[in-house]
Amino acid sequence: MAQKNRTRFAILGMLAFQPMSGYDIKKIVDNSIAYFWKENYGHIYPMLAELSREGLIKLQGRDRKKETKGGPERKVYAITEQGKKAVKEWLYQPHAAENSRIELLLKLFFGMLVPMEISIAAIERERDAAINILKELKSIRKQEHAGEQNETSLFPLITLSYGEKHYKAVIEWCEETIAFLKKTTKGMKK
C-alpha cells in the first residue's frame, strides 16, 4: 500500500486541537513541532483544499482578523468526524522508518577533500544552531510548565523532551568532534 502524504495527518492532528486557518496551522507548527516536523504554506494550503474535498475537514467560517492587515479573509477549517477517524487510523499504524539525509554528515564524510578548518567551521555552525534551538525548546518548556498539565499537554511534552535530549546530544557530539579534529590536526604533519 502506498504511503499517504503525511502532511495530511499533521494538518488533521493540528485541527483536532481546534479549528484553524492555514495561517494559524503554519504558526502553530513553527512554534511547536518545527524542530522535528516542518510544513510550509506550499504544502498546507493545497492539502487543506484536498482534505476539504475528501470531507475530512470542513470550512467553519471566514475570519478577517488584524493579522491579515488588509489581506484576504482567512478560511477557518474544523476537523470532521471522518477526519478524526482518518487521523486515528493513521496513529494506529506503525510509523515509517526515517531515512535521514543530514548534509553536514555527508560533507564530513568527504572532508578529506577540503582543509580541516572548513569541516570544523561547519560543525561549529551546527553546534551554534543546536544551542539556539535548545534555548527555544527550554522557552517552550517554561511556557508549558506555567500551564495546567493534562492529557492534551502530555504528548506535546514528550516530543519536547525528545527534542531537548536530541539537541543536547548534537551539541555534545559537535563539541567532542571539534576537539577531536583540533587535536588530530595538531598531531598531523603538514
C-alpha positions as CSV (number, residue, x, y, z in Angstrom):
1,M,0.0,0.0,0.0
2,A,1.4,3.4,-1.0
3,Q,2.1,5.7,1.9
4,K,-0.1,8.8,2.1
5,N,1.3,12.2,2.2
6,R,2.0,12.8,6.0
7,T,1.3,16.5,5.7
8,R,-2.4,15.5,5.7
9,F,-2.0,13.9,9.1
10,A,0.0,16.8,10.5
11,I,-2.9,19.1,9.5
12,L,-5.6,16.8,10.7
13,G,-3.8,16.5,14.0
14,M,-3.5,20.3,14.4
15,L,-7.2,20.7,13.6
16,A,-8.0,18.1,16.2
17,F,-6.9,20.6,18.8
18,Q,-9.1,23.4,17.5
19,P,-10.4,25.0,14.3
20,M,-7.7,27.0,12.5
21,S,-6.8,28.7,9.3
22,G,-3.9,27.7,7.1
23,Y,-2.0,30.7,8.6
24,D,-2.8,29.5,12.1
25,I,-1.6,26.0,11.3
26,K,1.7,27.3,10.0
27,K,2.2,29.5,13.0
28,I,1.5,26.6,15.5
29,V,3.7,24.2,13.5
30,D,6.5,26.8,13.6
31,N,6.1,27.3,17.4
32,S,5.6,23.6,18.4
33,I,6.7,20.8,16.2
34,A,9.1,22.5,13.7
35,Y,12.1,21.0,15.4
36,F,11.0,17.6,14.2
37,W,8.4,18.3,11.5
38,K,8.3,21.2,9.1
39,E,5.4,22.3,6.9
40,N,5.2,25.3,4.6
41,Y,2.4,27.2,3.1
42,G,3.0,25.4,-0.2
43,H,2.1,22.2,1.5
44,I,-0.6,23.4,3.9
45,Y,-3.0,25.3,1.5
46,P,-3.2,22.6,-1.2
47,M,-3.6,19.9,1.5
48,L,-6.4,21.9,3.2
49,A,-8.2,22.0,-0.2
50,E,-7.7,18.3,-0.7
51,L,-8.8,17.4,2.8
52,S,-11.9,19.5,2.4
53,R,-12.8,17.8,-0.9
54,E,-12.4,14.4,0.8
55,G,-14.7,15.5,3.6
56,L,-12.1,15.2,6.3
57,I,-12.3,18.9,7.2
58,K,-14.9,21.5,6.6
59,L,-14.9,25.2,6.3
60,Q,-16.1,26.5,9.6
61,G,-16.2,30.1,8.6
62,R,-14.3,33.1,7.3
63,D,-12.5,35.5,9.5
64,R,-10.9,38.9,8.9
65,K,-8.5,39.5,11.8
66,K,-6.0,42.3,12.4
67,E,-3.1,39.9,11.5
68,T,-4.3,39.8,7.9
69,K,-3.7,43.6,7.6
70,G,-6.0,44.1,4.6
71,G,-5.3,40.7,3.1
72,P,-8.0,38.2,2.1
73,E,-10.3,36.7,4.6
74,R,-8.9,33.7,6.4
75,K,-10.7,30.5,5.9
76,V,-11.1,28.7,9.2
77,Y,-11.3,24.9,9.0
78,A,-12.5,22.3,11.5
79,I,-11.9,18.6,11.5
80,T,-14.9,16.4,10.8
81,E,-15.7,13.1,12.4
82,Q,-14.4,11.4,9.3
83,G,-11.2,13.4,9.6
84,K,-10.8,12.4,13.3
85,K,-11.3,8.7,12.2
86,A,-8.6,9.1,9.5
87,V,-6.0,10.6,11.8
88,K,-6.8,8.0,14.5
89,E,-6.4,5.2,11.9
90,W,-3.0,6.7,10.9
91,L,-2.0,6.9,14.6
92,Y,-2.6,3.1,15.0
93,Q,-0.3,2.3,12.1
94,P,3.5,1.7,12.6
95,H,5.5,4.8,11.7
96,A,7.6,4.8,8.6
97,A,11.3,4.2,9.0
98,E,13.0,7.5,8.5
99,N,15.8,7.8,6.0
100,S,18.0,10.6,7.4
101,R,19.6,13.0,5.0
102,I,22.0,15.0,7.0
103,E,24.0,17.2,4.8
104,L,26.6,18.0,7.4
105,L,27.4,14.3,7.8
106,L,27.6,13.9,4.0
107,K,30.1,16.8,3.8
108,L,32.1,15.5,6.7
109,F,32.3,12.0,5.1
110,F,34.1,13.7,2.2
111,G,36.0,16.1,4.5
112,M,39.4,14.9,3.3
113,L,38.8,17.0,0.2
114,V,38.9,20.4,2.0
115,P,41.0,22.0,4.6
116,M,40.3,20.8,8.2
117,E,39.2,24.4,9.1
118,I,36.2,24.1,6.7
119,S,34.9,21.0,8.4
120,I,35.5,22.5,11.9
121,A,33.6,25.6,10.9
122,A,30.7,23.6,9.6
123,I,30.5,21.6,12.9
124,E,30.7,24.9,14.9
125,R,27.7,26.3,12.9
126,E,25.8,23.1,13.6
127,R,26.6,23.4,17.3
128,D,25.5,27.0,17.4
129,A,22.3,26.2,15.6
130,A,21.6,23.4,18.1
131,I,22.3,25.7,21.0
132,N,19.7,28.2,19.7
133,I,17.1,25.5,19.1
134,L,17.7,24.2,22.6
135,K,17.1,27.7,24.0
136,E,13.8,27.8,22.1
137,L,12.8,24.4,23.5
138,K,13.6,25.5,27.0
139,S,11.5,28.6,26.5
140,I,8.6,26.4,25.3
141,R,9.1,24.1,28.4
142,K,8.8,27.2,30.7
143,Q,5.5,28.1,29.0
144,E,4.2,24.5,29.2
145,H,5.1,24.3,32.9
146,A,3.2,27.5,33.5
147,G,0.0,25.9,32.2
148,E,-2.1,23.1,33.6
149,Q,-0.9,19.6,32.8
150,N,-3.5,17.4,31.3
151,E,-3.8,14.7,28.6
152,T,-3.8,17.2,25.8
153,S,-0.4,18.7,27.0
154,L,1.1,15.3,27.9
155,F,2.0,14.2,24.4
156,P,3.4,17.5,23.2
157,L,5.6,17.5,26.3
158,I,7.1,14.1,25.5
159,T,8.0,15.3,22.0
160,L,9.5,18.4,23.6
161,S,11.6,16.1,25.8
162,Y,12.8,14.2,22.8
163,G,13.9,17.5,21.1
164,E,15.8,18.6,24.2
165,K,17.7,15.4,24.5
166,H,18.3,15.3,20.8
167,Y,19.8,18.8,20.6
168,K,21.8,18.2,23.8
169,A,23.3,15.1,22.1
170,V,24.0,17.1,18.9
171,I,25.8,19.8,21.0
172,E,27.8,17.2,22.8
173,W,28.8,15.4,19.6
174,C,29.8,18.7,18.0
175,E,32.0,19.7,20.9
176,E,33.7,16.3,21.1
177,T,34.2,16.2,17.3
178,I,35.6,19.8,17.2
179,A,38.0,18.9,20.0
180,F,39.0,15.6,18.3
181,L,39.6,17.3,14.9
182,K,41.7,20.1,16.5
183,K,43.7,17.6,18.5
184,T,44.2,15.4,15.4
185,T,45.2,18.4,13.3
186,K,47.9,19.4,15.8
187,G,49.4,15.9,15.6
188,M,49.4,15.7,11.8
189,K,52.5,16.6,9.8
190,K,52.0,19.3,7.3
